[in-house]
Amino acid sequence: MRATLAIIKDNKILLIHRFKDNMEYFVFPWGSVESHETAEMAAIREAKEETNFDIIISKKLFEHKDEFDSRLHHVFLVTEFSGDMALGWPEAEKNCENNRYILEWHDIDQIPDMLIHSDSIKERILENFWG
């Protein structure tokens, strides 16, 4: 099970730009739900670990069984957060030339044309904004 975050501010969404194994793509901030956590608790923890943001979950958007990693994703909308954006552990520790993680804001209007894993989660998030 994973907690996945759609962190949005000023019509922009936060994505992690990935360069791995000679591939380039984007992912939403996400992480595994640990055995002692609820999906909401994992979302808050993962936001802090991956972005350095302290978040307030606006609402749960949906649950989705994903083809990218075959896990159930609990997808949360976040529009309130604080802190200075910074890549955190463990991504910062693993960050190297062949395995890069870069936090980036992107206009939501650009999202349909971007290679985002997973595509099905991307489409479901977009449905929440454009119906």
Residue pairs with C-beta under 8 A, 6 or more apart in sequence:
1 32
1 33
1 39
1 71
1 72
1 73
1 74
2 30
2 31
2 32
2 33
2 42
2 66
2 69
2 71
2 72
2 73
2 74
3 30
3 31
3 32
3 33
3 39
3 40
3 42
3 43
3 46
3 73
3 74
3 76
4 28
4 29
4 30
4 43
4 73
4 74
4 75
4 76
4 121
5 14
5 28
5 29
5 30
5 43
5 46
5 47
5 55
5 75
5 76
5 78
6 13
6 28
6 61
6 75
6 76
6 77
6 78
6 125
6 128
7 13
7 14
7 29
7 47
7 51
7 53
7 55
7 78
7 79
7 81
8 14
8 77
8 78
8 79
8 108
9 79
9 81
9 105
11 107
11 108
11 109
12 105
12 106
12 107
12 108
13 105
13 106
13 108
13 111
13 125
14 29
14 51
14 85
14 103
14 104
14 105
15 26
15 27
15 28
15 103
15 104
15 105
15 106
15 114
15 116
16 26
16 27
16 28
16 29
16 50
16 91
16 101
16 102
16 103
16 104
17 24
17 26
17 100
17 101
17 102
17 103
17 104
18 24
18 25
18 26
18 27
18 100
18 101
18 102
19 98
19 99
19 100
19 102
20 98
20 99
20 100
21 98
24 115
25 115
25 116
25 117
26 104
26 106
26 114
26 115
26 116
26 117
27 116
27 117
28 75
28 116
28 121
28 125
29 46
29 47
29 50
29 51
30 46
30 73
31 42
31 45
31 46
31 49
31 50
32 42
32 71
33 39
33 41
33 42
33 74
34 42
37 45
39 60
39 74
39 76
40 57
40 60
40 74
40 76
42 74
43 55
43 57
43 74
43 76
43 78
44 55
44 57
47 53
47 54
47 55
47 78
47 81
48 54
48 55
48 83
48 88
49 88
49 89
49 90
49 91
50 87
50 88
50 91
50 103
51 81
51 83
51 85
51 86
51 87
51 88
51 103
52 83
52 84
52 85
52 86
52 87
52 88
53 78
53 81
53 82
53 83
53 85
54 81
54 82
54 83
55 78
55 80
55 81
56 78
56 80
56 81
57 76
57 77
57 78
58 76
58 77
58 78
58 79
58 80
59 76
59 77
60 74
60 75
60 76
60 77
61 75
61 76
61 77
61 124
61 125
61 128
62 75
62 124
62 128
63 72
63 73
63 74
63 75
64 72
64 73
64 75
64 120
64 121
64 124
65 71
65 72
65 73
66 72
66 73
66 118
66 120
66 121
67 118
67 119
67 120
68 117
68 118
68 119
68 120
68 121
69 118
73 121
75 121
75 124
75 125
77 128
85 103
86 92
86 103
87 95
87 101
87 102
87 103
91 101
92 101
94 101
95 101
106 114
108 126
108 129
111 122
111 125
111 126
112 122
112 126
114 122
116 122
